[in-house]
Amino acid sequence: MEQEDRGSPRKSARQQDTPSSTLRLGLVPAPELPERTANLIADELPELLARHTDDRHQWRVDCLTDPLIGADDSTADVIEQGENIKRANGWDYAVCITDLPLLRGDRMALAEASENLGVAIISLPALGISPLRQRLREAILHLVNEMHHGSDRHDRERQQQHMEDGREAREQSGLRNSNARELMGSRLFERLVPIKRVTPADDSEKNVDVRFVSATKWPGYAKLLGGMVRANRPWTILPAFRRIVAVAFATGAYGLIFPTLWKLSAAYELYRFVALMIAAIVAMIVWLILDHGLWEPQHYTHNARLTRFYNLTTVMTLLAGVACYYVILFALFLVAVVLFVPASLLESTVGRSVGWLAFPALAWLATSVATVAGALGSSLESDETIRGATYGYRQQLRQRKVKERQQRDRQQEDRDSSM
């Protein structure tokens, strides 16, 4: 059931604005992926807001990165911080963009908005893997629409008629959303994981007027996990594997000198190659986690379920990175085997004729064996290099920065009071 309009004085004041007035929207992203994505769309938002939210005003969009937005999983604290930033910068609205999951009960929340405070929050990983920029753009436009025009049933009905009248213009702008009650347009993920719009009635959530949550539990978690892995950017850890690749390739190349690997590759069935590959990849992931302290204890988040998401994201991120590392190593060994292992010598060693598949098989076996050696070589990399790809570690850095900033603010207040 939709809530009644709460009669925000902000709304009545806007109704008296003149057509020439300028409304200011502030984007407050967390560092890293939210910041980069917000900067990509900031320049196009003023025109979109004027065309599809309120053409009686000019719009100005500012982007200000704040570490607290990406260091706290409490919506109340983030909205309060967003409201403080909005007031300090003279903005009319603020949209906070975090890379933290927002878990509400057993559901994943994508976004929340406070019409009274003019502040909204979006969980970037909850939007999925791709296309991230388009989803974020539509989500921001919709949340500003809700805060600007109102979130109750009558406001949404009026806005639905406005959106239907401007359907052609929205399509020209590349906006898929044509429903005044939907956060964004329907794509593949939205069909698989529907989004539900709710208006909290709990008095403890007086600063949340509208919330968008996943309508299904486990598919929503899977979508969130994919978004968190995407935010971790697993491809960025590949440069960290350059020394590991060197150690692994040297080890595997040395092993290829001896006939043992040749005979084993000729004798192995397919399931043995697969089992050895899985074992090698798992061994490397486990070693990376243990050697570099990537497993996050619960006390960093004070939320057991959130910690489990962090740890699972770390495992999936490492799995993606190690899989790419494995493919690169396999390609190197395949080239080496084709160039330096004569077919006649291979046949005489294994005692039977071989086909062209014998060379990929030998490279595959050498890759699996070398991966285990590469896990030991991962100790050559610094903890910061490897741990930088994990959520929990970045959260610790952000929380440290927030504490440092709060300490500086207290020191400044003490100096001001002593003057």
C-alpha positions in Angstrom: 0.0 0.0 0.0 1.4 3.4 -1.0 2.1 5.9 1.8 0.4 9.3 1.9 2.4 12.4 1.0 4.3 13.5 4.1 3.8 17.1 3.3 7.4 18.1 3.0 7.9 21.9 3.1 10.7 21.4 0.5 8.1 20.4 -2.0 5.8 23.4 -1.4 8.8 25.7 -1.7 9.7 24.2 -5.1 6.2 24.9 -6.4 6.9 28.6 -6.0 10.2 28.4 -8.0 10.3 30.6 -11.1 10.9 28.9 -14.5 14.4 30.6 -14.7 15.6 29.1 -11.4 18.4 26.5 -11.3 18.1 23.3 -9.4 21.3 21.6 -8.3 21.8 17.8 -8.0 24.8 16.5 -6.2 26.2 13.0 -7.0 28.2 11.6 -4.0 29.9 8.4 -5.1 32.2 6.2 -3.1 35.8 5.9 -4.4 36.8 3.7 -7.3 34.0 2.2 -9.5 31.1 4.4 -8.3 33.3 7.5 -8.8 34.3 6.5 -12.3 30.8 5.6 -13.3 29.3 8.7 -11.9 31.8 10.9 -13.7 30.8 9.2 -17.0 27.2 10.3 -16.7 27.5 13.6 -14.8 27.8 15.7 -18.0 24.7 14.3 -19.7 22.4 14.4 -16.6 21.5 18.2 -16.7 19.9 17.9 -20.2 18.2 14.6 -19.3 16.8 16.1 -16.1 15.5 19.2 -17.9 13.9 17.1 -20.6 12.4 14.3 -18.5 12.1 15.6 -14.9 11.2 19.3 -15.0 11.8 21.6 -18.0 10.8 24.7 -15.9 14.2 24.8 -14.4 17.8 24.6 -15.5 19.7 21.8 -13.8 23.3 21.7 -12.6 25.0 18.5 -11.6 28.0 18.3 -9.3 30.1 15.2 -8.4 31.8 14.9 -5.1 33.5 11.7 -3.9 33.2 10.9 -0.3 34.8 7.8 1.4 32.1 7.5 4.0 29.6 6.6 1.3 31.6 3.5 0.6 32.5 2.7 4.2 29.2 2.3 6.0 26.4 -0.2 5.2 23.9 1.6 7.3 21.4 3.5 5.1 20.5 5.9 7.9 24.1 7.0 8.4 24.7 7.3 4.6 21.5 9.4 4.1 22.5 11.6 7.1 26.0 12.1 5.7 24.5 12.7 2.2 22.1 15.3 3.7 25.0 17.1 5.5 27.0 17.2 2.2 23.9 18.4 0.3 23.3 21.2 2.8 27.0 22.2 2.9 27.1 22.5 -0.9 23.8 24.2 -1.4 22.3 21.3 -3.4 18.6 20.7 -3.9 19.1 17.0 -4.1 21.8 14.5 -3.5 22.2 10.9 -4.8 24.7 8.8 -2.9 26.3 5.9 -4.9 27.9 3.2 -2.9 29.6 -0.1 -3.9 28.2 -1.8 -0.7 25.3 -4.2 -0.8 22.2 -3.0 0.9 20.5 -5.9 2.6 17.0 -5.4 4.0 15.8 -8.5 5.8 16.2 -11.4 3.3 16.1 -9.1 0.3 18.6 -7.1 -1.6 17.9 -3.4 -1.9 18.9 -1.5 -5.0 18.0 2.0 -4.0 16.3 4.1 -1.4 15.1 7.7 -1.3 14.0 10.3 1.2 11.6 12.8 -0.2 11.7 14.9 2.9 15.5 15.2 3.0 16.0 15.2 -0.8 18.6 12.4 -0.5 18.7 9.0 -2.2 21.2 6.1 -2.2 22.0 3.6 -4.9 23.8 0.3 -4.4 25.9 0.1 -7.6 26.6 -3.7 -7.4 22.9 -4.4 -7.0 22.4 -3.0 -10.5 24.2 -6.0 -11.9 27.2 -6.4 -14.2 26.4 -4.6 -17.4 25.3 -2.2 -18.9 26.1 -0.4 -15.7 26.3 3.2 -16.9 22.8 3.0 -18.6 21.2 1.5 -15.5 22.8 4.0 -13.1 21.6 6.9 -15.3 18.0 5.7 -15.4 18.1 5.0 -11.6 19.3 8.5 -10.8 16.7 10.1 -13.1 13.9 8.1 -11.5 15.0 8.8 -7.9 15.3 12.5 -8.6 11.8 12.3 -10.2 10.4 10.7 -7.0 12.1 13.3 -4.7 11.1 16.2 -6.9 7.5 15.4 -7.8 6.6 13.1 -4.9 6.3 9.4 -4.2 2.7 8.9 -3.2 0.2 7.2 -5.4 -1.3 10.3 -6.9 2.1 11.8 -7.7 3.1 8.6 -9.4 -0.1 8.5 -11.5 0.5 12.1 -12.6 4.1 11.3 -13.5 3.0 8.2 -15.4 0.8 10.3 -17.7 3.7 12.7 -18.2 6.1 9.8 -19.1 3.6 8.4 -21.6 3.3 11.8 -23.2 7.0 12.0 -23.6 7.7 8.4 -24.5 9.2 9.3 -27.9 11.6 11.8 -26.4 12.7 9.2 -23.8 13.4 6.7 -26.5 15.5 9.3 -28.3 17.5 9.9 -25.2 18.2 6.1 -24.8 16.0 5.7 -21.7 14.1 2.4 -21.5 12.2 3.2 -18.4 8.6 4.2 -19.2 7.0 3.4 -15.9 6.8 6.0 -13.1 6.9 3.2 -10.5 10.0 1.4 -11.8 13.6 2.3 -11.0 14.8 1.5 -14.5 13.9 0.0 -17.8 13.5 -3.7 -18.3 16.5 -5.6 -19.5 17.5 -9.3 -19.2 18.5 -9.1 -15.6 15.3 -7.2 -14.7 13.3 -10.0 -16.3 15.2 -12.7 -14.4 15.3 -10.7 -11.2 12.3 -8.4 -11.0 12.5 -5.2 -8.9 9.8 -4.4 -6.4 8.9 -0.9 -5.3 7.9 -0.6 -1.6 7.1 2.3 0.7 8.3 1.4 4.3 5.6 1.9 7.0 8.0 1.4 9.9 8.5 4.5 12.0 12.1 3.6 12.5 12.6 4.3 8.8 11.0 7.7 8.8 13.8 9.0 6.4 13.0 6.4 3.7 10.0 7.2 1.6 10.5 4.7 -1.2 12.7 1.6 -1.6 13.4 -0.7 -4.5 14.2 -4.3 -3.6 14.8 -7.6 -5.4 11.5 -9.4 -5.6 13.3 -12.8 -5.4 15.9 -13.8 -2.9 18.5 -16.1 -4.4 18.5 -14.7 -7.9 18.9 -11.3 -6.3 21.9 -12.5 -4.3 23.4 -13.9 -7.5 22.9 -10.6 -9.3 24.4 -8.8 -6.4 27.4 -11.1 -6.2 28.1 -10.6 -10.0 27.9 -6.8 -9.4 30.4 -7.0 -6.5 32.8 -9.1 -8.5 32.5 -6.5 -11.3 33.2 -3.7 -8.8 36.3 -5.6 -7.7 37.6 -5.5 -11.4 39.3 -9.0 -11.3 41.3 -8.1 -14.5 43.2 -5.5 -12.4 45.0 -8.3 -10.5 46.5 -9.8 -13.7 49.5 -7.5 -13.6 50.1 -8.7 -10.1 50.5 -12.2 -11.5 53.5 -11.3 -13.8 56.0 -12.7 -11.3 53.8 -15.6 -10.6 53.6 -16.4 -14.3 57.4 -16.2 -14.6 57.9 -18.6 -11.7 55.2 -21.0 -13.0 56.4 -21.0 -16.6 60.0 -21.5 -15.5 58.9 -24.5 -13.3 56.8 -26.0 -16.1 59.4 -25.5 -18.7 61.9 -27.3 -16.6 59.5 -30.1 -16.1 59.0 -30.5 -19.8 62.6 -31.5 -20.2 61.9 -34.8 -18.5 59.8 -37.5 -20.2 57.6 -38.1 -17.2 55.1 -35.3 -18.2 55.1 -36.6 -21.8 54.1 -40.1 -20.7 51.5 -38.9 -18.2 49.9 -36.6 -20.8 49.6 -39.5 -23.2 48.2 -41.8 -20.5 45.7 -39.4 -18.9 42.0 -39.6 -19.7 40.0 -36.3 -20.0 38.6 -36.4 -16.5 42.1 -36.6 -15.1 43.1 -33.4 -16.9 40.0 -31.7 -15.6 40.4 -32.9 -12.1 44.1 -31.8 -12.0 43.2 -28.4 -13.4 40.5 -27.8 -10.8 42.8 -29.0 -8.0 45.5 -26.6 -9.2 43.2 -23.6 -9.4 41.7 -24.3 -6.1 45.1 -24.8 -4.5 46.3 -21.4 -5.9 43.1 -19.6 -4.7 43.4 -21.1 -1.2 47.1 -20.3 -1.0 46.5 -16.7 -2.1 43.8 -16.3 0.6 45.9 -17.8 3.3 49.2 -16.2 2.4 47.9 -12.7 2.0 45.2 -12.7 4.7 42.2 -12.2 2.3 39.6 -13.9 4.5 37.8 -11.2 6.3 36.7 -11.7 9.9 33.2 -10.7 10.9 34.2 -7.8 13.2 35.1 -5.6 10.2 31.5 -5.3 9.1 29.5 -6.2 12.3 27.3 -8.1 9.9 27.8 -11.8 9.4 25.9 -12.0 6.1 27.7 -9.0 4.7 31.0 -10.6 5.7 30.0 -13.7 3.9 29.3 -11.7 0.8 32.7 -10.0 1.0 34.5 -13.4 1.4 32.5 -15.0 -1.4 33.2 -12.0 -3.6 36.9 -12.4 -2.9 36.8 -16.0 -3.8 34.9 -15.3 -7.1 37.3 -12.4 -7.9 40.3 -14.6 -7.4 38.7 -17.4 -9.4 38.2 -15.0 -12.3 41.8 -13.8 -12.0 43.4 -17.2 -11.6 41.3 -18.6 -14.6 42.7 -15.8 -16.8 46.2 -16.5 -15.4 45.6 -20.2 -16.2 44.6 -19.5 -19.8 47.7 -17.2 -20.3 50.0 -19.9 -18.9 48.4 -22.6 -21.1 48.9 -20.4 -24.2 52.6 -20.0 -23.4 53.1 -23.7 -22.8 51.2 -24.6 -26.0 53.5 -22.4 -28.1 56.6 -23.8 -26.3 55.4 -27.4 -26.9 54.6 -26.9 -30.5 57.9 -25.2 -31.2 60.3 -27.3 -29.2 58.8 -30.8 -28.9 59.2 -32.8 -32.2 56.4 -35.1 -32.9 58.8 -38.0 -33.7 60.5 -37.6 -30.3 57.2 -37.4 -28.5 56.0 -40.7 -30.3 59.3 -42.5 -29.4 59.0 -41.4 -25.8 55.4 -42.4 -25.2 55.8 -45.6 -27.4 53.0 -45.0 -29.8 51.8 -42.7 -32.6 50.3 -39.4 -31.5 47.8 -37.0 -33.1 47.8 -33.2 -32.9 45.8 -33.3 -29.7 48.9 -34.7 -27.9 50.4 -31.2 -27.9 47.5 -29.4 -26.2 47.3 -32.3 -23.8 51.0 -31.9 -22.8 50.6 -28.1 -22.5 47.5 -28.6 -20.4 49.3 -31.0 -18.0 52.3 -28.7 -17.8 50.0 -25.7 -17.0 48.3 -27.5 -14.1 51.6 -28.6 -12.6 53.1 -25.1 -13.0 50.0 -23.5 -11.4 50.8 -25.3 -8.2 54.3 -23.9 -8.3 52.9 -20.5 -9.2 50.9 -20.5 -6.0 54.1 -20.7 -4.1 55.5 -17.9 -6.2 52.6 -15.6 -5.2 54.4 -15.0 -2.0 56.7 -12.7 -4.1 53.9 -10.2 -4.5 53.1 -7.7 -1.7 50.0 -8.0 0.4 48.7 -4.6 -0.8 48.9 -5.7 -4.5 46.8 -8.8 -4.0 44.6 -7.5 -1.2 43.7 -4.4 -3.2 41.2 -6.6 -5.2 39.2 -7.5 -2.1 36.2 -5.7 -0.7 37.1 -6.1 2.9 40.5 -4.6 2.5 39.2 -1.6 0.7 36.6 -1.1 3.4 39.3 -1.1 6.0 41.2 1.6 4.1 38.0 3.7 3.7 37.1 3.3 7.4 40.6 4.4 8.3 40.3 7.5 6.1 36.9 8.3 7.7 38.3 8.0 11.2 41.3 10.2 10.2 38.9 12.8 8.8 36.7 12.7 11.8 39.7 13.1 14.0 40.8 16.2 12.0 37.3 17.6 12.3 37.4 17.2 16.1 40.8 18.8 16.3 39.6 21.7 14.2 36.5 22.1 16.5 38.8 22.1 19.5 41.0 24.8 18.0 38.0 26.9 17.1 36.5 26.6 20.6 39.8 27.5 22.2 40.1 30.7 20.2 
